[in-house]
Amino acid sequence: MTDRKKLVAGNWKMNGLMASLSEVQAMVTGAASVPGVELAICPPATLAAAIGGALKASSIGLGGQDCHAEKSGAFTGDISAEMWADVGAKYVIVGHSERRTLHGETDAIVSAKASAVIRAGLTPIICVGESLAERDSGRTLDVITTQLAGSVPDAAGQTPVVIAYEPVWAIGTGRTPTVAQVAEVHGAIAAAMEARFGAAGKGIRLLYGGSVKPDNAKELMAVAGVDGALVGGASLKAADFLRIAQGCA
Ligand code: PGA
């Protein structure tokens, strides 16, 4: 079971070069200004070792953006959860909508990856979210509960996991759901997790993601049932990332 300290995780996606280490240093320095908020950075794999080293003595955690379900083997281009553990990661994002859409990842694949993250002793950040067509046709809660049932492994009843609600139409678009829409979906996720896992389900932290910016973080993070943010574009710059974290405090 997890505590309810808010978590702000930065998903760098396919962005960042060695020069980005200066931003990481600024994040490390600035983290002291948000002591009540847990921070994590999920860089591309090429930067994992360098950023992991820079974060080692800091309070900011390292995370991966994806992993393979197997421990090792002939899987060219893939990275295992054990490899993320080896570079000091604490989290691995699984089931991001860009993986689901662009790499054809099904709920079963996402569940296998989440299980692999747990097997490696790390915490999966399992993403779910509806498309615009699904929302417009009134199917949001059905889609989310189906994704949860298929993507969250049974082990989530015994070990910490994080769930991120990321409406696909809000990712990278500058559009965000209303406070009422976020509250409705987070409430439904919490209810589904409690129905499946009892008290352990109640302890699962639920992040909101999709166009979280310094200007809207305070409002979104104040919504009942929101335990933090998964931040894409605005996590690349230390000043923006830290202002979002301040919005949680
Ligand atoms: P965004 O991405 O903040 O750039 O919208 C969020 C995400 O995809 O995790």
Boltz pocket constraint, residues with backbone or C-beta under 6 A from the ligand:
constraints:
  - pocket:
      binder: B
      contacts: [[A, 11], [A, 166], [A, 170], [A, 171], [A, 172], [A, 173], [A, 174], [A, 209], [A, 210], [A, 211], [A, 212], [A, 230], [A, 231], [A, 232], [A, 233], [A, 234]]
      max_distance: 6.0
